[in-house]
Amino acid sequence: MKLYLAVAVLVLAFVAYTAAEAQEDTIEQRFTKFGEQMTEMGRSLAEKAKTSFEGFQSSDIAVSSKNWFQEQLESIKAKFEEITQ
């Protein structure tokens, strides 16, 4: 009687193991899911970088630096025109 009980328990354990194994993703599904996660991470990273770059462009330091460089360029152009005339 104990042997039948042990065999029944082993069969139930085997069925539970194969059912759990069947629920796991295949290698192809895992690669597909990984690819989708990487694509989503790339999109998220690109969006964050774009937002950060736009924020930097409108910051006081960036605006004042841009204006300073433009003034210096205009000054150099004016001096160059004076020299060539």
N, C-alpha and C positions, 0 to 999 in steps of 0.2 A: 504494500500500500504506500509506503514511503517512497518507493521508486517511482510510482505513477505520479505522486505529488511533485517530486523533484523534476521529472520530465515535463510536467505541465507548467511548472514555474519557469523552466528553461525555455520552453516554447513561447510562453508569454513574453519573456524577456527578449527573445529573438524577434518576435513580432513588433514589440515596442521599439527596439533598436532599428529595425528596417523601416518602420514608419517614420521615425525621427530622421533617419538617413535620407529618406525619400523627400522630406520637406526641405532639405538643404539645397542651396543653389548649385547648379553645375558650374564648371570652370568657365564656360562661355558666358553664363549669366553673371558670374562674379566679375569677369573682365568688362562686360557691358556696363554693369553697375559702377565699376571703378572709373571707366571712361566718362560716364555721365557725371560722376562726382568731380572729376578733374575739370570737365567742361564748365560745370557750375562754379567751381572754385576760381577758374580763370575769368569767367564773366564777373564774378564778385570782385576779384582783385582789380580787374580793369576798371570797373565802376568806381571803386574806392580811389584808385590812382587818378582817374579823371576828376573826381570831386576834389581831391587834394590839390591837384594842379590848378584847377579853376580857383580854388580858395587862395592859393599862393599868388596867382596872377593878380588878384584883386587886393592883395595885402598892401599895407602902406609901404613896406620896404621895397617890394617889387615895383610899385608905381613910382616911388621917388627915384629908384635906381634907373628905371626906364627913362624918366624925364631928364635925369642928370646926363645919361648917355646921349640922349637926343640933343641936349644943349651943347655938349662937347662936340658932337658931330657937326652941328650947325656952326659952331665956332671954328672948327677946322676947315669947313667948306668956305667960310667967309675969308679966312686967312689965305687959303689956296687961291681964291678968286683975286684977292689983293695982289698976291705975288705974280699971277699970270697976266695981269693987266698992265 
